Amino acid sequence: MDAEFVIVGAGSAGCAIAYRLAKAGRKVVVIEEGGSDAGPFIQMPAALSYPMNMGVYDWGFQSEPEPNLGGRRLATPRGKVLGGSSSINGMVYVRGHARDFDHWAEAGAHGWAYADVLPYYKRMEHWHGGLSNYRGNSGPLHVTRGPRRNPLFHAFVEAGKQAGYELTDDYNGEKQEGFCPMEQTVWRGRRWSAANAYLRPAIKTGNCRVIRGFARRVVMKGRRAVGVEIIRKGQARVIRAAAEVVLAASSINSPKLLMLSGIGPAAHLAEHGIDVVADRKGVGQNLQDHLELYIQMAASKPITLYKHWNIVSKAVIGAQWLFTGKGLGASNQFESAAFIRSSKGVDYPDIQYHFLPIAMRYDGKAAAEGHGFQAHVGPMRSASRGAVTLASADPADAPKIFFNYMSEECDWINFRKCIRLTREIFGEEAFKPYVKHEIQPGAAVQSDAELDDFIREHAESAYHPCGTCKMGAADDPMAVVDPEARVIGIEGLRVADSSIFPRITNGNLNAPSIMVGEKVSDLLLGLAPLPPENLQPWMHPDWQTEQR
């Protein structure tokens, strides 16, 4: 059961690390509480709303009541399955903006600037969009685009152009800003999760084993991590690591495991009777997420996906996908996107759009009134910060997750802008043949106070939690890991997942999480980092004076 490297979590980063270590001939054990990712609910892209609502695949976390959202508790799904959250997410592929990573480096994560991470993005990708200096074409992770057959996908991009915004051919390349096709981790009609891209090839090397078990704590010998205690088939046992332990258990479970192991804010650990091994007050702090709203329009023509919102049509789509790997089942249906700036003086995009040709909730629970379409919109860099803390010293108890959403006034200002800018886009000529009326917020909702009420009641998580084991300089009291992902003050222990992000990146977090796994794998192997690539991102020439 023992190995050189023990990785906790078979998710986006953990699978990437397992693959690179195993390929280099190192012996790896991956501990994963969840089971198989086989079956159509996970593997069929269009079924994306199912797995995150199934207890067999999801940890089922919820936030604490959020005071600025009317006391609502928001769902916080995290994958409990091979592939982790890459097996239950929306499959949207966004690297983040170049400036996001430059900010990481400026904040103390030296070696993580855009020039440093770009080679790892290129190494991990197999992009099917042609040749580009910014993109990779031979990596394990297939990145494709949907067919965009529905005219609404093109209307959205055309409306952006009519509103005066930029267009871009590739938001993951030189130019993120603009309206564009959206990219997805789908290959040959299947969800191309971290399990498909990385874990299965890792297992095939013979150097990687997956052990199903519930990780309770990191086992310490003095200030050195020597293994992980798990519950397996009802029995406690320790998986020993001859070299290092890597926590890749998510931005919720990684800080929880650190605290259960005596690494965290000393006063908080003492509250729960946990002996302090290392007083790191940043563990669990700095929690960030993206919130979004669904701006929904009723359609005047029956061209939306609503016509398939019935048992018979779903069965036909499912059967077509099962036997051919094609049809509507082979796409996540997020096929157009945009990144824009909320106002002049903002140097790079701080608003993201996902466009969907049906009006429904992300969890698939409530198709709105008949035919419709929607834009998911939200600010990218909220100033609000929350925390993950222990509910008790019992590893079986879920941690307390408090996002503290909308606790800063600037978040309200930015969300109101999101709504008003979206309405303007839906009012453009390109949408005239398709718009019947606004479903939500509804045309009557106009004043700041009315918009705030709508935001308070309807803002939803985009399921992008991060930041709870912040990477930074070793002398930063709030940093948890140093720029080599080593837990500060502890030997033989690293964290590698979205919890180490100093600040949230633009867009969806699956791609940067995998990139973290790729980069940390080289650090674990003692390899020199890939040489930096000093390609310059496109920045709007008039960003200081123009919003678009």
Stockholm file with secondary structure:
# STOCKHOLM 1.0

chainA/1-548         MDAEFVIVGAGSAGCAIAYRLAKAGRKVVVIEEGGSDAGPFIQMPAALSYPMNMGVYDWGFQSEPEPNLGGRRLATPRGKVLGGSSSINGMVYVRGHARDFDHWAEAGAHGWAYADVLPYYKRMEHWHGGLSNYRGNSGPLHVTRGPRRNPLFHAFVEAGKQAGYELTDDYNGEKQEGFCPMEQTVWRGRRWSAANAYLRPAIKTGNCRVIRGFARRVVMKGRRAVGVEIIRKGQARVIRAAAEVVLAASSINSPKLLMLSGIGPAAHLAEHGIDVVADRKGVGQNLQDHLELYIQMAASKPITLYKHWNIVSKAVIGAQWLFTGKGLGASNQFESAAFIRSSKGVDYPDIQYHFLPIAMRYDGKAAAEGHGFQAHVGPMRSASRGAVTLASADPADAPKIFFNYMSEECDWINFRKCIRLTREIFGEEAFKPYVKHEIQPGAAVQSDAELDDFIREHAESAYHPCGTCKMGAADDPMAVVDPEARVIGIEGLRVADSSIFPRITNGNLNAPSIMVGEKVSDLLLGLAPLPPENLQPWMHPDWQTEQR
#=GR chainA/1-548 SS CCEEEEEECCSHHHHHHHHHHHHTTCCEEEEESSBCCCSHHHHSGGGTTTGGGCTTTBCCEECCCBGGGTTBCCEECCBCBTTGGGGTSCCBCCCCCHHHHHHHHHTTCTTCSHHHHHHHHHHHEEECSCCCTTCCBSSSEEEEECCCCSHHHHHHHHHHHHTTCCBCSCTTTTCCSEEEECEECEETTEECCHIIIIIHHHHHTTSEEEEECEEEEEEEETTEEEEEEEEETTEEEEEEEEEEEEECSHHHHHHHHHHHTTEECHHHHHHTTCCCSEECTTTTCSBBCCEEEEEEEEESSSCSGGGGCSHHHHHHHHHHHHHHSCSGGGSCSCCEEEEECSSTTCCSCCEEEEEESSCCCTTSCCCCSSSEEEEEEEESSCCCCBEEECSCSCTTSCCEEECCTTCSHHHHHHHHHHHHHHHHHHTSGGGTTTEEEEEESCTTCCSHHHHHHHHHHHCEECSCCBCTTCBCCTTCTTCSBCTTCBBTTCBSEEECSGGGCSSCCSSCSHHHHHHHHHHHHHHHTTCCCCCCCCCCCCCCTTTTTCCC
#=GC SS_cons         CCEEEEEECCSHHHHHHHHHHHHTTCCEEEEESSBCCCSHHHHSGGGTTTGGGCTTTBCCEECCCBGGGTTBCCEECCBCBTTGGGGTSCCBCCCCCHHHHHHHHHTTCTTCSHHHHHHHHHHHEEECSCCCTTCCBSSSEEEEECCCCSHHHHHHHHHHHHTTCCBCSCTTTTCCSEEEECEECEETTEECCHIIIIIHHHHHTTSEEEEECEEEEEEEETTEEEEEEEEETTEEEEEEEEEEEEECSHHHHHHHHHHHTTEECHHHHHHTTCCCSEECTTTTCSBBCCEEEEEEEEESSSCSGGGGCSHHHHHHHHHHHHHHSCSGGGSCSCCEEEEECSSTTCCSCCEEEEEESSCCCTTSCCCCSSSEEEEEEEESSCCCCBEEECSCSCTTSCCEEECCTTCSHHHHHHHHHHHHHHHHHHTSGGGTTTEEEEEESCTTCCSHHHHHHHHHHHCEECSCCBCTTCBCCTTCTTCSBCTTCBBTTCBSEEECSGGGCSSCCSSCSHHHHHHHHHHHHHHHTTCCCCCCCCCCCCCCTTTTTCCC
//
